[in-house]
Amino acid sequence: MSRGAAATGSLRTALSYCVQQVRSYDYHNYLCLLHLPPAMRKAAFTFRAFNVETAKAMDVVSDPRKGLMRLLWWKDVVDKVCAGKKVEHPVALALSSVLSEHKVSKHWLKRSLEARINDGNRDEDAIPENVPELERYAEDTQSTILYMTLQAGGIQSTVADHAASHIGKASGLLLLLKALPHHVSKQGKIPYIPASVAEECGLLAREGGRTEVRMGDALPDAVFKVASVAEAHLQKARELATSVPAEAVPVLLPAVPAQVLLDSLRRREFNVFDSRLSSGVHGISPLWYQLKLNWHAWRNKY
């Protein structure tokens, strides 16, 4: 086998790995990406797979230090990939190929990773001070994926970027809320309800210099307040819809799963511990989710 054929085979394997990772760990977005033009899917699946790898880093280990080491390893990988160096990891190989083919700002990759590293570096007793802090984290980890996908598709639109910012923030906030039971079971505490919201709901405890969010009957009220911020972002994104270029709409389809999750939270009265939120896709049947997504895609709406 020639060197060129081997490289092609290796890249094909890497891309297949990326698709499988997204399908396994980010199914709601996997279905969104299938509505992208074929020319954009390679980049989109690669960026989503990168997000899966870095998002999992802290969740698949019992010792947070090991998760942080994994994130720092990814930081080194990104630096090498951006410098044109080869790294033998499927997502790294796919990233190298995408960055060589498209004009994508490497700043977004680094910003996303830095956000996760900073989050992993937080003192175990630290919680976000306010909602804007949580919004910044959501934008850095979710909106950046949409920014890069738009760039890879050659879509230059300030309006589309603004819509992507709002959709990413909404998605990030809602996913953090959905993941609260996982973090509580793993860490024994509630990490992503901002102190300002917790205090307003009577859930904030300050003892011996420590601040933590307590479990309590008012937790659904706190979840509602954060979810309401996400809903406002979705509304702002949709207010921009008439000015968003048609070719950008498929990239912005993640607004649909965000709305589905928001609606499911509302039906469960914002009780994130209701097990029905974890059934199907964001609390609804996979078939019903696909019908909603297909309807929006067919109408070219997000």
RAZI-V534946 format. One record per helix or strand of 3 or more residues. SS is the DSSP state (alpha for helix, beta for strand). FROM is the first residue (numbers start at 0). TO is the last residue. If there is no record, write none. Layout:
# RAZI-V534946
ss:SS from:FROM to:TO
ss:SS from:FROM to:TO
This chain:
# RAZI-V534946
ss:alpha from:2 to:24
ss:alpha from:26 to:32
ss:alpha from:37 to:55
ss:alpha from:63 to:81
ss:alpha from:89 to:100
ss:alpha from:105 to:120
ss:alpha from:130 to:151
ss:alpha from:157 to:177
ss:alpha from:179 to:186
ss:alpha from:194 to:199
ss:beta from:203 to:206
ss:beta from:209 to:212
ss:alpha from:218 to:238
ss:alpha from:240 to:242
ss:alpha from:245 to:266
ss:alpha from:274 to:277
ss:alpha from:285 to:297
